[in-house]
Amino acid sequence: MADDIIPGLIGVQTKVREFFGWKYQSDLLSANLMAESLNSKNPLGVEIWSPKNRISEFDKLKQKLLAAPRVVVVGASVNDDDFIGFDFENSVVIAADGSIGGVVELAEVACVVTDFDGNPHLDKAAESGAVFVAHAHGDNISQWQECLDKWRILQNPPALILSHQVDEAIDGMYNYGGFTDGDRAVCLAIGLGVPVEKISLIGFSTTKIGQWSGQTNPEKKLQKLAWMLQVLQIIGLEEQVDSNVYEGI
């Protein structure tokens, strides 16, 4: 399935840029800066962030996801009620950005997919040793630089896997498609070979802005969530989203 749909999942990124008027070169600049910043044996003084160790973390994440009977992706609209009666047994979790604040003590978290607007929850997860799939895009350069600068001085800095949203191949980074942290987390699982029937979604909504979301512009956030739904429709998981039809895209 992955080989068939990943081009479409990546293609959404171009449509999103056109819709919001964002520049491709800005996404490329951020991705290249992130790759260059971490392209050494001891980047920013953190050996675990070296290309070799990031590949190792990527391989471990892939093995963990493929071995799990179920992969649960938790979105930013998750709330305590969503967890009532939810059985995490035999599951691993991918947390979308700030949603890690709601799940960190409830289940085995395989990784946090983030574009760095989910603080203070990201910093707490970094201190606890989370694995971050760190995403670069055009308007988050200062955010990822600030976070990495804080995390590099931790006694045990978190592991990193790098992702981007451009068409070019960038050494040491990955792009399996998608746009928001939530749907990119699903795209990551699909890209690593997880069958769609093994993926469950919690906290995905196009009708409300979640408590764990870092977005402060409600209108733009709803537009972004509508694009999220389009990505999940390509994958075939739209029925697991609390959704309505947004007329603005």
C-alpha positions in Angstrom: 0.0 0.0 0.0 2.7 2.5 0.9 4.3 2.5 -2.5 1.0 3.2 -4.1 -0.2 6.1 -1.9 3.0 7.9 -0.7 3.3 10.1 -3.8 -0.2 11.3 -3.2 0.5 12.0 0.5 3.6 14.0 -0.5 1.6 15.7 -3.3 -0.8 17.2 -0.7 2.1 19.2 0.6 2.3 21.2 -2.6 -1.4 21.8 -2.6 -1.2 23.1 1.0 1.6 25.5 0.2 -0.4 26.8 -2.7 -3.5 27.2 -0.6 -1.8 29.1 2.2 0.6 31.0 -0.1 3.7 29.5 1.6 7.0 29.5 -0.3 8.6 26.2 -1.3 12.1 27.7 -0.8 11.3 28.4 2.9 10.5 24.8 3.5 13.7 23.8 1.7 15.8 26.3 3.6 14.5 25.0 7.0 15.1 21.4 6.0 18.6 22.0 4.8 19.5 24.0 7.9 18.3 21.2 10.1 20.2 18.6 8.1 23.4 20.6 8.1 23.2 21.4 11.8 23.2 17.7 12.6 25.5 16.4 10.0 28.6 15.5 12.1 29.7 12.8 14.5 28.9 15.0 17.5 26.3 17.6 16.3 25.7 20.4 18.8 27.7 18.4 21.2 25.2 15.5 21.2 26.6 12.2 19.9 23.2 10.5 19.8 22.1 13.1 17.2 24.8 12.0 14.7 23.6 10.7 11.3 24.7 7.2 12.3 22.8 7.2 15.5 19.7 8.7 13.9 19.7 5.8 11.4 19.9 3.4 14.3 16.9 5.2 16.0 15.0 5.1 12.7 15.6 1.3 12.4 14.5 0.7 16.0 11.3 2.7 15.5 10.5 0.8 12.3 11.0 -2.5 14.1 8.9 -1.4 17.1 6.0 -0.3 14.9 6.0 -3.4 12.7 6.2 -5.7 15.7 3.2 -4.1 17.4 -0.2 -5.7 17.0 -1.6 -2.2 16.9 -0.2 1.3 16.4 -2.3 4.1 18.1 -1.8 7.6 16.8 -2.9 10.3 19.3 -3.9 13.7 17.9 -4.0 17.1 19.5 -7.8 17.0 20.1 -7.5 14.1 22.5 -9.1 14.5 26.0 -9.3 12.4 29.1 -12.7 10.9 28.0 -11.1 9.4 25.0 -9.0 7.2 27.2 -11.8 5.9 29.3 -12.1 2.2 28.5 -9.4 2.4 25.8 -7.2 -0.6 25.9 -3.5 0.1 25.1 -2.5 -3.5 25.7 -0.4 -4.8 22.8 -0.2 -1.3 21.4 2.5 1.3 20.8 1.7 5.0 20.5 2.8 7.7 18.2 2.0 11.1 19.8 1.3 14.1 17.6 3.3 17.1 19.0 1.8 18.4 22.3 -0.6 15.5 22.7 2.3 13.7 24.4 1.3 15.7 27.4 -1.9 13.6 27.6 -0.5 10.2 27.0 2.9 10.0 28.4 1.9 8.0 31.5 -0.8 5.9 29.8 1.0 3.8 27.2 4.3 2.9 25.6 5.1 5.9 23.4 7.2 4.9 20.3 7.8 8.5 19.2 6.6 12.0 19.1 6.0 13.6 15.7 6.5 17.3 16.1 7.0 20.6 14.3 8.0 22.1 17.7 4.9 24.1 18.7 3.8 21.7 21.4 5.6 23.1 24.4 5.8 22.9 27.4 4.9 19.3 26.8 7.7 18.7 24.3 10.4 19.8 26.8 8.9 17.5 29.5 9.0 14.6 27.0 12.6 15.4 26.1 13.6 15.2 29.7 11.9 11.8 30.0 13.9 10.4 27.0 11.3 10.4 24.2 12.2 9.8 20.6 11.3 12.8 18.4 10.5 12.8 14.7 11.6 16.4 14.3 10.0 18.2 11.4 11.4 21.2 9.5 9.2 23.6 7.6 9.4 27.2 6.4 8.2 29.0 9.5 9.6 26.9 12.4 13.3 27.5 12.1 13.5 29.5 15.3 11.4 26.9 17.1 13.4 23.9 16.2 16.7 25.7 16.8 15.5 26.9 20.3 14.3 23.4 21.3 17.5 21.7 20.1 19.5 24.3 22.0 17.7 23.5 25.2 17.7 19.7 24.7 21.4 19.4 23.9 22.3 20.4 27.4 20.1 17.8 29.1 21.9 15.0 30.9 20.3 12.5 28.5 19.2 14.4 25.3 16.3 12.7 23.5 16.9 10.8 20.3 16.0 12.4 17.0 14.7 11.3 13.5 14.5 14.1 11.0 11.7 14.8 8.5 10.9 17.5 5.9 8.2 18.4 3.4 10.0 19.1 0.1 10.3 17.1 -3.1 14.1 16.8 -3.0 15.8 13.9 -1.2 17.8 15.3 1.7 20.4 13.0 3.3 19.5 12.0 6.8 15.9 13.2 6.5 12.6 11.5 5.5 9.3 12.6 3.9 6.4 10.1 3.8 3.9 12.9 3.2 1.2 14.6 5.1 0.9 18.0 6.6 -0.2 18.4 10.2 1.7 16.6 13.0 -1.3 14.2 13.3 -1.6 13.1 9.7 2.2 13.1 9.2 2.4 10.6 12.1 0.0 8.4 10.3 1.9 8.8 7.1 5.1 7.9 8.9 3.5 4.6 10.1 2.3 3.8 6.6 5.7 4.7 5.1 7.4 2.3 7.5 5.2 -0.5 6.4 2.5 -0.6 9.1 -0.8 -2.0 7.5 -3.6 0.5 7.7 -5.8 -2.0 9.5 -3.4 -2.0 12.4 -3.6 1.8 12.9 -6.1 3.4 15.4 -6.6 7.1 15.8 -7.6 9.0 19.0 -8.1 12.7 19.2 -8.4 13.5 15.6 -11.1 16.2 14.8 -11.9 18.8 12.2 -14.6 20.3 14.4 -12.6 21.6 17.3 -9.1 22.9 18.2 -7.6 20.5 20.7 -6.3 21.5 24.1 -2.8 20.2 23.1 -2.6 22.2 19.9 0.0 24.9 19.6 -2.0 26.9 17.0 -3.4 30.2 18.1 -5.2 31.3 14.9 -8.6 29.4 15.1 -9.6 30.0 11.4 -6.2 28.9 10.0 -6.2 25.9 12.3 -9.6 24.7 11.1 -8.3 25.1 7.5 -5.3 23.0 8.4 -7.5 20.3 10.0 -9.5 20.1 6.8 -6.3 19.3 4.9 -5.5 16.7 7.6 -8.8 15.0 6.8 -7.9 14.9 3.1 -4.7 13.1 3.9 -6.5 10.6 6.0 -9.0 10.1 3.3 -6.2 9.0 0.9 -5.1 6.5 3.5 -8.6 5.3 4.3 -8.8 6.3 8.0 -11.3 9.2 7.7 -14.0 7.3 9.5 -11.9 7.5 12.7 -12.0 11.4 12.6 -14.6 13.5 14.3 -15.2 15.6 11.2 -17.5 17.9 9.2 -17.0 19.4 5.8 -15.0 22.6 5.7 -15.9 24.8 2.8 -12.8 26.9 2.8 -10.5 24.5 0.8 
